[in-house]
């Protein structure tokens, strides 16, 4: 049996505790995706298992239990039975084919839910040669008498390319770590043919210095730096040969980001997180439109659809109903805000989609229950439906991708016709009267908003406790500087200012700025950076430490007198010790 018994104890407040049977999730990691799977599971504040083949990945776990040493299939089956595992997450490297096969077999034998945490892959770049096997690349290199190639495919491919490099001069770039050096030594690769790197080097500078005839790499996705390699090679006019990633051996839910993974965990292990996440109205609208278009194009009634969020990951959303009538597709998605007290929770988000053969483009209209913009300042034209630009962009991308899925492009054939979309929310006008939309100049209904596509639950004691847990994780892994921000949009902007901080250093406060600062103070962080959008900033400066729209509205009088009031508010925060 492989050595997989090197387990850490669950560590809470520097106390060691025996592992309990509630550790019902097993993650196979060792990758960037593995790190993010850990980040998601840590939010629950409950124990789970994180397994890697070697101990080379440096990762700090607060609630997780680390397993090191590879598991064979019998070991996996025995472990999952003994520990009563209820969900397996495969976040391993896309080229770890043996592990993927074993995990798929494990899922089948024990009827365990399985989720594949996959990387985000860009569309195939132009002028790139793809190969399905290593043998195909070797044949291509030999047949075309290619000399002096640069291999960026990793230490584990040294053996696979041995029939080539034993005969021809070439360079391998591998990670600067003991495991990679040992692999190269065992395979007999001469040291003068090796370049070591730590993952942060300038690709263009490297290629200029080596001047290879071609570059060989894997289809490693966004987190593997695939496009950085391709773009640098294209800039220097160096051909690129790419090994295709293997297909996953078992059909199962595939996610490409933190939100999608959390939703799959909530489905499979409903009691793992204290609160459920939900979908923004923009995501629900996008899903309803896609469902209507699919029914219109295929004649089939989708029970769920997959949409792509602004950050690039995909999520599944259930469809309530869809049908076709008079050459128009209709579909409805029920808004699910999770455990967030969203006033739109449970509302039907309805779409109607029809083709405009003599036109081009995607036209989005607001129907019943969708508000109309009547004042400037919202970034939308006056008279336009109150559908923000991020949801509009999501809708247009999904419509185009769906059309292309059903209509493979053929030269000379007609392109996508015009598509007219009408969104409606029955009951939206009544609900909108209980929001601040009328004060913003949005009349006649609700607005379709959302920047991330996902609603994180807040406005409850449980969310405040989740903030505390996230900060405790940050503290436990040695973060002295944290960045608190309201949500995905502010985090994306502020991350650019702090690229060296780990993901655990970024904390979402939702609307609980005051509580978040209090927790940061009690945990004695040396530095706290606040990322905030202008609306919340005005509320905070006016003294509102909970900025939820149900509790406080932006004070226009305060805004007008801002220069005179700001120093007073600044002094009050300093006196508070925060």
ZAMARGU-4260 file (C-alpha; in steps of 0.2 Angstrom, whole numbers, plus 5000, padded with zeros to 4 digits):
<rodrens>
0) 5000/5000/5000 | 5006/5017/4996 | 5011/5029/5010 | 4996/5040/5012 | 4995/5040/5031
5) 5005/5056/5034 | 4990/5066/5040 | 4990/5082/5049 | 4978/5085/5064 | 4964/5098/5062
10) 4972/5113/5069 | 4960/5127/5077 | 4968/5141/5087 | 4984/5131/5089 | 4975/5116/5097
15) 4976/5099/5089 | 4960/5089/5087 | 4957/5072/5081 | 4948/5071/5064 | 4929/5068/5065
20) 4918/5059/5053 | 4911/5075/5046 | 4926/5077/5035 | 4915/5071/5020 | 4925/5079/5006
25) 4941/5072/4997 | 4950/5083/4986 | 4964/5077/4974 | 4975/5092/4971 | 4993/5098/4969
30) 4988/5112/4956 | 4982/5130/4956 | 4965/5123/4955 | 4968/5112/4970 | 4973/5128/4980
35) 4956/5136/4975 | 4947/5121/4980 | 4955/5122/4997 | 4950/5140/4997 | 4932/5136/4994
40) 4931/5122/5007 | 4939/5133/5020 | 4924/5144/5019 | 4914/5131/5027 | 4924/5130/5043
45) 4923/5111/5043 | 4936/5098/5041 | 4940/5090/5024 | 4954/5080/5015 | 4967/5087/5003
50) 4977/5073/4994 | 4993/5076/4984 | 5005/5063/4976 | 5020/5072/4984 | 5023/5085/4998
55) 5031/5098/4986 | 5016/5109/4985 | 5017/5122/4999 | 4999/5125/5005 | 4992/5130/5022
60) 4977/5121/5028 | 4967/5127/5043 | 4952/5115/5043 | 4959/5103/5030 | 4968/5087/5033
65) 4983/5085/5022 | 4986/5068/5014 | 5003/5065/5005 | 5009/5050/4995 | 5000/5043/4980
70) 4984/5032/4982 | 4981/5017/4971 | 4963/5013/4967 | 4961/5000/4981 | 4968/5013/4993
75) 4956/5026/4987 | 4941/5014/4989 | 4946/5009/5007 | 4949/5026/5012 | 4933/5033/5006
80) 4923/5019/5014 | 4932/5021/5031 | 4930/5040/5031 | 4913/5040/5025 | 4917/5052/5010
85) 4902/5059/5002 | 4910/5069/4988 | 4926/5068/4978 | 4934/5083/4969 | 4947/5080/4956
90) 4957/5096/4955 | 4973/5087/4949 | 4983/5091/4934 | 4974/5089/4917 | 4988/5077/4911
95) 4987/5066/4927 | 4978/5052/4917 | 4981/5038/4928 | 4974/5047/4943 | 4959/5053/4933
100) 4955/5035/4928 | 4956/5029/4946 | 4945/5043/4952 | 4932/5039/4939 | 4933/5021/4944
105) 4931/5025/4962 | 4916/5036/4959 | 4908/5021/4949 | 4912/5008/4962 | 4905/5017/4977
110) 4892/5028/4968 | 4901/5043/4975 | 4897/5061/4967 | 4912/5067/4958 | 4916/5084/4952
115) 4930/5089/4940 | 4938/5106/4944 | 4945/5110/4927 | 4956/5124/4920 | 4950/5138/4909
120) 4956/5135/4892 | 4956/5148/4878 | 4950/5145/4861 | 4963/5137/4850 | 4975/5150/4844
125) 4978/5152/4825 | 4994/5145/4817 | 4997/5132/4831 | 4999/5113/4827 | 4990/5101/4839
130) 4995/5083/4842 | 4985/5070/4852 | 5000/5060/4857 | 5019/5062/4861 | 5023/5049/4847
135) 5015/5060/4834 | 5026/5075/4839 | 5041/5064/4839 | 5037/5058/4822 | 5034/5076/4816
140) 5050/5082/4823 | 5060/5068/4814 | 5051/5069/4798 | 5054/5088/4796 | 5072/5086/4803
145) 5068/5100/4816 | 5084/5104/4826 | 5086/5113/4843 | 5068/5113/4849 | 5064/5120/4866
150) 5052/5109/4877 | 5041/5118/4889 | 5031/5102/4893 | 5038/5098/4910 | 5050/5086/4919
155) 5037/5071/4917 | 5038/5072/4898 | 5057/5069/4898 | 5054/5050/4897 | 5041/5052/4884
160) 5052/5062/4872 | 5068/5051/4876 | 5067/5043/4858 | 5070/5061/4851 | 5082/5069/4863
165) 5094/5054/4863 | 5097/5057/4845 | 5095/5076/4843 | 5101/5092/4853 | 5087/5101/4862
170) 5083/5110/4878 | 5071/5106/4892 | 5064/5119/4904 | 5059/5112/4920 | 5054/5118/4938
175) 5068/5122/4949 | 5064/5109/4963 | 5071/5093/4969 | 5058/5082/4962 | 5061/5088/4944
180) 5080/5087/4946 | 5078/5069/4951 | 5067/5065/4936 | 5080/5072/4924 | 5094/5063/4933
185) 5085/5046/4932 | 5081/5048/4914 | 5099/5053/4910 | 5096/5070/4902 | 5112/5079/4901
190) 5113/5094/4913 | 5118/5106/4899 | 5102/5103/4891 | 5092/5109/4906 | 5085/5126/4911
195) 5077/5128/4928 | 5064/5141/4931 | 5052/5146/4946 | 5037/5150/4935 | 5039/5169/4935
200) 5052/5171/4921 | 5049/5182/4906 | 5045/5170/4892 | 5050/5183/4878 | 5067/5186/4885
205) 5070/5167/4887 | 5065/5163/4869 | 5076/5177/4863 | 5091/5171/4872 | 5089/5152/4867
210) 5082/5156/4849 | 5074/5139/4847 | 5068/5132/4830 | 5051/5127/4838 | 5043/5127/4855
215) 5034/5111/4862 | 5022/5113/4876 | 5006/5106/4883 | 4988/5113/4882 | 4990/5118/4900
220) 4976/5131/4901 | 4975/5148/4909 | 4983/5143/4925 | 4997/5134/4916 | 5002/5150/4907
225) 4998/5143/4890 | 4994/5159/4881 | 5009/5168/4888 | 5020/5155/4880 | 5010/5155/4864
230) 5010/5174/4863 | 5028/5176/4866 | 5032/5163/4853 | 5021/5171/4840 | 5029/5188/4844
235) 5046/5181/4839 | 5039/5171/4825 | 5043/5154/4833 | 5032/5139/4828 | 5023/5131/4842
240) 5018/5112/4844 | 5005/5108/4857 | 5000/5092/4865 | 4982/5091/4867 | 4975/5088/4885
245) 4967/5071/4888 | 4949/5069/4889 | 4941/5066/4906 | 4936/5047/4908 | 4919/5050/4916
250) 4905/5061/4912 | 4903/5072/4928 | 4900/5090/4932 | 4914/5100/4927 | 4918/5117/4935
255) 4931/5130/4931 | 4931/5142/4946 | 4927/5144/4964 | 4908/5149/4962 | 4905/5134/4951
260) 4914/5122/4963 | 4904/5129/4978 | 4888/5126/4970 | 4892/5108/4966 | 4897/5106/4984
265) 4881/5113/4990 | 4871/5101/4978 | 4881/5085/4984 | 4884/5089/5002 | 4870/5102/5007
270) 4875/5103/5025 | 4893/5107/5022 | 4892/5126/5021 | 4881/5136/5033 | 4874/5146/5019
275) 4870/5143/5001 | 4876/5155/4987 | 4863/5160/4974 | 4863/5168/4956 | 4861/5186/4951
280) 4846/5191/4941 | 4858/5194/4927 | 4864/5176/4927 | 4846/5170/4928 | 4841/5181/4913
285) 4856/5174/4903 | 4851/5156/4907 | 4833/5159/4903 | 4838/5167/4886 | 4850/5152/4882
290) 4836/5140/4886 | 4824/5148/4875 | 4836/5149/4861 | 4841/5131/4863 | 4823/5125/4862
295) 4820/5136/4847 | 4836/5129/4838 | 4834/5111/4843 | 4816/5108/4848 | 4822/5101/4864
300) 4817/5106/4882 | 4833/5109/4892 | 4831/5105/4911 | 4847/5115/4914 | 4859/5126/4905
305) 4877/5130/4907 | 4882/5149/4906 | 4899/5157/4907 | 4902/5170/4921 | 4911/5186/4918
310) 4927/5179/4926 | 4927/5165/4913 | 4921/5150/4923 | 4905/5140/4919 | 4890/5136/4931
315) 4874/5126/4929 | 4857/5134/4931 | 4841/5124/4931 | 4827/5129/4919 | 4809/5130/4926
320) 4800/5129/4909 | 4803/5132/4890 | 4792/5130/4874 | 4791/5137/4856 | 4776/5146/4849
325) 4774/5155/4833 | 4793/5154/4829 | 4797/5162/4846 | 4806/5152/4860 | 4801/5155/4878
330) 4809/5150/4894 | 4808/5154/4913 | 4821/5153/4926 | 4816/5155/4944 | 4828/5167/4953
335) 4837/5158/4967 | 4847/5170/4978 | 4852/5156/4990 | 4852/5161/5008 | 4854/5179/5004
340) 4838/5190/5009 | 4836/5196/4991 | 4819/5204/4988 | 4819/5196/4970 | 4822/5178/4977
345) 4808/5167/4969 | 4803/5178/4955 | 4801/5171/4938 | 4814/5178/4925 | 4806/5175/4908
350) 4813/5177/4891 | 4806/5177/4873 | 4818/5175/4858 | 4815/5176/4840 | 4825/5178/4824
355) 4826/5194/4813 | 4832/5186/4796 | 4834/5203/4788 | 4845/5211/4802 | 4861/5207/4811
360) 4865/5209/4829 | 4857/5205/4846 | 4844/5216/4852 | 4839/5216/4871 | 4822/5224/4876
365) 4814/5225/4893 | 4796/5219/4895 | 4784/5217/4909 | 4792/5220/4926 | 4809/5227/4919
370) 4813/5245/4924 | 4816/5259/4912 | 4831/5271/4915 | 4824/5289/4917 | 4840/5298/4925
375) 4858/5299/4920 | 4872/5292/4930 | 4869/5274/4929 | 4880/5271/4913 | 4864/5267/4903
380) 4855/5277/4890 | 4839/5286/4896 | 4824/5276/4890 | 4834/5260/4889 | 4829/5245/4900
385) 4838/5244/4916 | 4849/5230/4911 | 4867/5233/4916 | 4881/5231/4904 | 4889/5216/4912
390) 4873/5206/4910 | 4871/5212/4893 | 4888/5206/4888 | 4885/5189/4896 | 4869/5188/4886
395) 4877/5192/4869 | 4892/5180/4872 | 4880/5166/4877 | 4868/5169/4862 | 4883/5169/4850
400) 4891/5154/4857 | 4874/5144/4857 | 4871/5149/4839 | 4888/5143/4834 | 4886/5127/4843
405) 4871/5122/4832 | 4878/5130/4816 | 4895/5125/4812 | 4903/5139/4801 | 4904/5135/4783
410) 4911/5148/4770 | 4898/5155/4759 | 4884/5150/4771 | 4874/5164/4780 | 4880/5170/4797
415) 4870/5172/4812 | 4854/5182/4809 | 4848/5196/4820 | 4841/5190/4837 | 4828/5199/4847
420) 4827/5196/4865 | 4813/5202/4877 | 4815/5200/4896 | 4801/5201/4908 | 4798/5198/4926
425) 4780/5196/4931 | 4777/5205/4948 | 4793/5215/4945 | 4785/5232/4945 | 4777/5229/4962
430) 4793/5222/4970 | 4803/5237/4963 | 4792/5249/4974 | 4801/5241/4989 | 4818/5245/4982
435) 4828/5261/4979 | 4825/5260/4961 | 4813/5274/4960 | 4826/5285/4969 | 4838/5280/4956
440) 4826/5285/4942 | 4822/5267/4937 | 4803/5266/4934 | 4791/5252/4930 | 4801/5237/4937
445) 4817/5229/4944 | 4834/5231/4936 | 4845/5217/4930 | 4862/5219/4939 | 4876/5209/4945
450) 4895/5209/4941 | 4900/5192/4946 | 4885/5182/4942 | 4884/5174/4959 | 4876/5180/4975
455) 4886/5177/4990 | 4874/5176/5006 | 4876/5190/5018 | 4865/5201/5030 | 4865/5187/5043
460) 4875/5182/5058 | 4881/5167/5049 | 4889/5178/5035 | 4898/5188/5049 | 4905/5172/5056
465) 4911/5167/5038 | 4920/5183/5037 | 4929/5179/5054 | 4933/5162/5048 | 4941/5168/5032
470) 4951/5180/5042 | 4957/5167/5054 | 4962/5157/5039 | 4972/5172/5033 | 4980/5174/5050
475) 4984/5156/5051 | 4994/5155/5035 | 5004/5170/5040 | 4995/5185/5031 | 4999/5201/5040
480) 4991/5212/5027 | 4973/5209/5021 | 4962/5217/5008 | 4944/5219/5012 | 4932/5223/4998
485) 4913/5222/4994 | 4913/5209/4980 | 4920/5202/4964 | 4921/5218/4955 | 4931/5228/4968
490) 4942/5213/4971 | 4947/5211/4953 | 4952/5229/4952 | 4962/5230/4969 | 4970/5213/4965
495) 4980/5222/4952 | 4988/5233/4965 | 4993/5218/4976 | 4998/5204/4965 | 5010/5196/4978
500) 4996/5193/4991 | 4989/5175/4992 | 4970/5173/4988 | 4966/5171/5007 | 4971/5189/5010
505) 4956/5195/5000 | 4940/5196/5011 | 4923/5200/5005 | 4913/5211/5018 | 4897/5212/5008
510) 4889/5226/5017 | 4897/5223/5035 | 4911/5235/5034 | 4911/5239/5052 | 4910/5221/5058
515) 4924/5217/5046 | 4935/5230/5053 | 4931/5225/5071 | 4936/5207/5067 | 4952/5213/5058
520) 4956/5223/5074 | 4953/5209/5086 | 4964/5198/5076 | 4978/5211/5076 | 4982/5212/5057
525) 4996/5224/5054 | 4988/5232/5039 | 4971/5232/5032 | 4967/5239/5014 | 4949/5244/5010
530) 4943/5242/4993 | 4926/5250/4990 | 4914/5257/4977 | 4909/5275/4977 | 4891/5272/4983
535) 4897/5262/4998 | 4911/5274/5001 | 4899/5288/5003 | 4888/5278/5015 | 4903/5273/5025
540) 4909/5291/5026 | 4892/5297/5032 | 4894/5285/5047 | 4885/5269/5041 | 4895/5254/5045
545) 4882/5242/5037 | 4879/5248/5020 | 4864/5237/5015 | 4852/5246/5004 | 4838/5241/5016
550) 4846/5250/5030 | 4854/5266/5022 | 4852/5276/5007 | 4866/5287/5000 | 4864/5304/5008
555) 4864/5317/4994 | 4866/5331/5006 | 4881/5323/5014 | 4889/5321/4996 | 4886/5339/4992
560) 4895/5344/5008 | 4908/5331/5007 | 4924/5342/5008 | 4918/5350/5025 | 4913/5333/5033
565) 4927/5321/5027 | 4941/5327/5040 | 4928/5324/5054 | 4924/5307/5049 | 4942/5303/5046
570) 4946/5308/5064 | 4932/5297/5071 | 4939/5282/5063 | 4956/5285/5070 | 4949/5287/5087
575) 4940/5270/5085 | 4957/5262/5084 | 4953/5253/5067
</rodrens>
